[in-house]
Amino acid sequence: MSKLLNLVALSSLAVLAVTFGPASTNALSTGHAHVNRHFEHGAIAKKKRDTSKRCKARPSTSSSSVKPTSTTKAAPTTTSAASQAPSTKPATKTTSSKSSSSTGQSGGSSGGAAHPASGKFGQTGSKICAAWGDGNDASISKFKTDHVVGIYTWGVDKPSQADALGYDFWPMLWGSSGDKIDAFEKAMQTPNLGTIVLGFNEPNEQGQSNMDPQTAASLWKQHIEPKRNQGYKLCSPAMSSRPNGQQWMADFMKACDGCHVDYQCLHWYDTSFDKLKTYLTDYHNQIGLPILLTEFADQNFNGGPQANSDSIFSFMNDALKFFDETDWILAACPFGIMHDLQGVNTLNLLQASDGSPTDLGYMVINDSWN
């Protein structure tokens, strides 16, 4: 009988342990679906775009031991705000004044307060922006140099150190859902939140903000256009490099009659610098606006082989050179500064597992090209 009572007591303790013990976690429960698709990274960047369902960062499979090819310049080893590397090229060449959109309105027209962006923005040698996926991580200081001007987070959550470090923050209205719009409008009441409002994220993609040009134009007029009166410049919805993007933009500009669009936001993923150059040039010729390339990487989403390290460094060397020598490129944000690129070839990582820049990261933030 005593043995039976002991067994009952032990069983009760086990039940209590299960009932009050820590709840189990499941990384898949965060809702981050990763798909292999031609039309860019799909939900690859869900981690960085939706902070309400943020995945825990995993250590990078690429380390800072990846060595740049002989085509790159030697990068300084200190990049924090306290010891920024001096510019390797004079920042004197200003961007083109060509900024009239197909809406018939000039990007520099009157009607808003003075643009608060850094005086270095868009100048030669100061055209790097940070596509930042690490929240308030202290490693943000390791990526600020005189060459790195802007920073954005696929939303309105500005990193706590951004202002002190000298970043221009670019808030984004990611999509059309009520919670995104509410968060955007609430954040935009904050004085001096940022300098440029970024439009919707890849609305030509079903896996992203996914809306037709007419809906996007209506939402732009309601929620983005009024921000000019707060002193913001406005960047168009960011097209993926799917071929339907140019027609989508043409339809958006037509539907957004009377809107003021200062810059064209674009994304691009492929494995050829020549293709990137052609893509950007075609958009500029079509729309006639300065370009913010807010995502790009030497990444194959078409089922072919991925670039090796040497090819990626060569690609980045050519890209940085082209950006600096092209007046209508205002800034470019490589994808991405995070510990895990969530489906993109990790040889493109700009951040090592310890938070510091990889060799590719040093190359980018110091604008080191030959």
PyMOL commands that set and color helices and strands:
alter all, ss='L'
color gray80, all
select helices_A, chain A and resi 2-20+27-30+42-49+51-53+81-83+138-143+162-165+178-187+213-230+245-255+273-287+309-325+346-348+359-365
alter helices_A, ss='H'
color red, helices_A
select strands_A, chain A and resi 128-131+148-152+168-169+196-198+233-235+264-270+291-298+329-334
alter strands_A, ss='S'
color yellow, strands_A
deselect
rebuild
show_as cartoon
